Amino acid sequence: MVLAPERPNGVWVPALPDQGDAGMPRLDEVLSLYRENVEYFRAFHDKCRKVDMYDLGLNPVPAPQGFDPINPPTAHAILSRATDHVDVKNIAIDVDPPSARARARAERIKKFLIGFWSSIKKPVLRTAVRHGNSYGISFLKPMWRGDKWPEAPVLDDFETEAEYGTAVEDFLDARGIAFPFDVVNVNPKNLVWDMSRIGMKWTIEFYEHQARDIKKSYPEWITQKDGQAPATWIEYWDEEWVGYIADNDWIWGPHRHGYGFNPYTQIIPAFSMDWDTGPPNIRYRGLLDPIFSILDAKARTITAYEAQLRQYAWRTLDFRGPTAQAESAAENYELFGSKNVLPPSVEVAISPSAVPPPELLQQLSLLDTEIETATFPNVVRGMRPRGVSAGFAISVLAGMGRLVFQGMADGLSRSIEEVNSKVLKLVE
């Protein structure tokens, strides 16, 4: 058994052994690799789910009994604004020809790549930017569209490439696939991958499905599970092999995919101190990582202010007197009525309440300032800063604020270059 390099936490993870030309991954090795790395990535996956909780406004906020807490959409606004400021519609592609004679070929390649991205109708680039801002890493997965169906022809099943090409053409016609390439997003919560510094040699994608969903796509799958029972779906990819596993058993493959590369392409905005060392929960950090506690404090402060303001605005009344008469008067008393009749022995008084202290608003202002300091200035959100009235000064501040998103833009640019190279290999 070949051992992978030692990780920062001292855990040794078995790597797939080198078996030469017969290096087909074995089921037990893939499952072992999956289980050990799911544990290694657990802290990172938990952090990703925590980011989703804040983005959806589901993070817990303490509140008085009977009072619904207020969860401000600050986290959602931060991630949305950061995503909006990375332009993914106008992709500038340039192919430098190695010589003057290759200029015509370079122009054809350039036009093809522009057409390729125009043919991807799904918002994969915007989603990748959103994932990168949220989790500190995101993935694009270029692939041949036929790999989505189990009956797609496999190169190893044919003696010649001509026979394989004919089978591919028949398959594309049967499935009605006009453009045979695709790019998909893969959420990092559903991935474990090779973290070594020599490059990502393997990747495992996993999901929890209902058994009936897998059965619909792969009728040949034999299982004793009920249709609604949960089932684990695993995709294993490396630079040569691909295989699908359903509940710890091969359901398709492993086959040589013939891509010549691992299709999972990383986008790293480099928001952390190091991008190629350390465990994943430290190596990959999103925009919200430094401000989780500040977001909690802001939600608590707003909830406290709203609770006190509501108590001050919707005053309660105290009825003093004999119990029976006081209860009867309270039940028939109309706060917004024109007339109220009270028994002689019952008195009505306003319940004591506290005016919301101005310190709560000062605390909110302080928290907003800290959030702005840790993320990006409010002028990027379209808010005019205090003390600035000239348009030139605001444009300068906005330009400086947009530098925060440069890391995400650079990471996406490098990733698109890598995807372009992989797509050209697919075409070849």
SULPEUR-V864171 format. One record per residue. RES is the residue in three letters. NEAR is the number of other C-alpha atoms within 10 Angstrom. Layout:
BEGIN
RES:NEAR  RES:NEAR
END
This chain:
BEGIN
MET:8  VAL:10  LEU:11  ALA:14  PRO:15  GLU:11  ARG:15  PRO:10  ASN:9  GLY:8  VAL:12  TRP:13  VAL:17  PRO:16  ALA:17  LEU:19  PRO:14  ASP:12  GLN:9  GLY:7  ASP:6  ALA:7  GLY:12  MET:19  PRO:21  ARG:12  LEU:15  ASP:11  GLU:13  VAL:20  LEU:17  SER:15  LEU:20  TYR:21  ARG:11  GLU:15  ASN:18  VAL:19  GLU:12  TYR:19  PHE:18  ARG:15  ALA:15  PHE:22  HIS:21  ASP:13  LYS:19  CYS:22  ARG:14  LYS:18  VAL:22  ASP:17  MET:14  TYR:21  ASP:20  LEU:13  GLY:17  LEU:11  ASN:16  PRO:14  VAL:17  PRO:15  ALA:15  PRO:10  GLN:7  GLY:6  PHE:11  ASP:13  PRO:19  ILE:21  ASN:21  PRO:17  PRO:14  THR:17  ALA:23  HIS:18  ALA:13  ILE:20  LEU:21  SER:16  ARG:15  ALA:23  THR:23  ASP:13  HIS:17  VAL:19  ASP:12  VAL:17  LYS:11  ASN:7  ILE:13  ALA:9  ILE:15  ASP:14  VAL:14  ASP:12  PRO:13  PRO:9  SER:8  ALA:9  ARG:9  ALA:11  ARG:14  ALA:11  ARG:12  ALA:18  GLU:15  ARG:12  ILE:17  LYS:18  LYS:14  PHE:14  LEU:21  ILE:17  GLY:11  PHE:16  TRP:17  SER:12  SER:12  ILE:15  LYS:9  LYS:14  PRO:13  VAL:18  LEU:22  ARG:18  THR:19  ALA:24  VAL:30  ARG:23  HIS:23  GLY:30  ASN:26  SER:28  TYR:29  GLY:29  ILE:27  SER:28  PHE:26  LEU:24  LYS:18  PRO:21  MET:22  TRP:18  ARG:15  GLY:18  ASP:15  LYS:10  TRP:11  PRO:14  GLU:11  ALA:16  PRO:19  VAL:17  LEU:18  ASP:13  ASP:10  PHE:13  GLU:9  THR:10  GLU:11  ALA:10  GLU:12  TYR:17  GLY:14  THR:11  ALA:17  VAL:17  GLU:12  ASP:14  PHE:16  LEU:16  ASP:11  ALA:9  ARG:11  GLY:10  ILE:13  ALA:8  PHE:12  PRO:14  PHE:18  ASP:18  VAL:23  VAL:18  ASN:20  VAL:19  ASN:18  PRO:20  LYS:19  ASN:14  LEU:20  VAL:24  TRP:21  ASP:17  MET:19  SER:14  ARG:9  ILE:8  GLY:9  MET:16  LYS:16  TRP:22  THR:21  ILE:24  GLU:20  PHE:19  TYR:15  GLU:13  HIS:15  GLN:17  ALA:22  ARG:18  ASP:14  ILE:18  LYS:15  LYS:10  SER:12  TYR:16  PRO:10  GLU:11  TRP:15  ILE:11  THR:13  GLN:7  LYS:12  ASP:11  GLY:14  GLN:11  ALA:11  PRO:16  ALA:21  THR:15  TRP:20  ILE:25  GLU:19  TYR:21  TRP:25  ASP:23  GLU:17  GLU:18  TRP:21  VAL:23  GLY:22  TYR:21  ILE:20  ALA:24  ASP:14  ASN:15  ASP:15  TRP:16  ILE:19  TRP:17  GLY:17  PRO:20  HIS:18  ARG:18  HIS:22  GLY:15  TYR:19  GLY:14  PHE:17  ASN:21  PRO:23  TYR:26  THR:20  GLN:22  ILE:24  ILE:28  PRO:25  ALA:20  PHE:22  SER:15  MET:11  ASP:12  TRP:17  ASP:16  THR:15  GLY:14  PRO:16  PRO:20  ASN:18  ILE:15  ARG:19  TYR:26  ARG:27  GLY:22  LEU:23  LEU:25  ASP:20  PRO:13  ILE:17  PHE:16  SER:11  ILE:15  LEU:22  ASP:17  ALA:16  LYS:23  ALA:24  ARG:21  THR:20  ILE:18  THR:22  ALA:19  TYR:21  GLU:17  ALA:18  GLN:16  LEU:16  ARG:12  GLN:17  TYR:16  ALA:10  TRP:9  ARG:12  THR:13  LEU:14  ASP:13  PHE:20  ARG:16  GLY:16  PRO:11  THR:11  ALA:8  GLN:17  ALA:19  GLU:15  SER:14  ALA:21  ALA:17  GLU:9  ASN:11  TYR:17  GLU:12  LEU:12  PHE:7  GLY:7  SER:6  LYS:9  ASN:11  VAL:9  LEU:17  PRO:12  PRO:8  SER:10  VAL:17  GLU:13  VAL:15  ALA:10  ILE:10  SER:12  PRO:11  SER:13  ALA:9  VAL:11  PRO:17  PRO:11  PRO:9  GLU:10  LEU:14  LEU:14  GLN:11  GLN:15  LEU:18  SER:13  LEU:13  LEU:18  ASP:17  THR:13  GLU:13  ILE:23  GLU:15  THR:11  ALA:14  THR:19  PHE:21  PRO:20  ASN:18  VAL:19  VAL:19  ARG:15  GLY:10  MET:11  ARG:14  PRO:13  ARG:7  GLY:6  VAL:11  SER:10  ALA:8  GLY:10  PHE:10  ALA:12  ILE:18  SER:13  VAL:11  LEU:17  ALA:20  GLY:13  MET:14  GLY:18  ARG:17  LEU:12  VAL:17  PHE:20  GLN:14  GLY:15  MET:26  ALA:21  ASP:16  GLY:19  LEU:26  SER:17  ARG:15  SER:19  ILE:20  GLU:13  GLU:16  VAL:22  ASN:21  SER:12  LYS:21  VAL:21  LEU:12  LYS:13  LEU:17  VAL:10  GLU:7
END
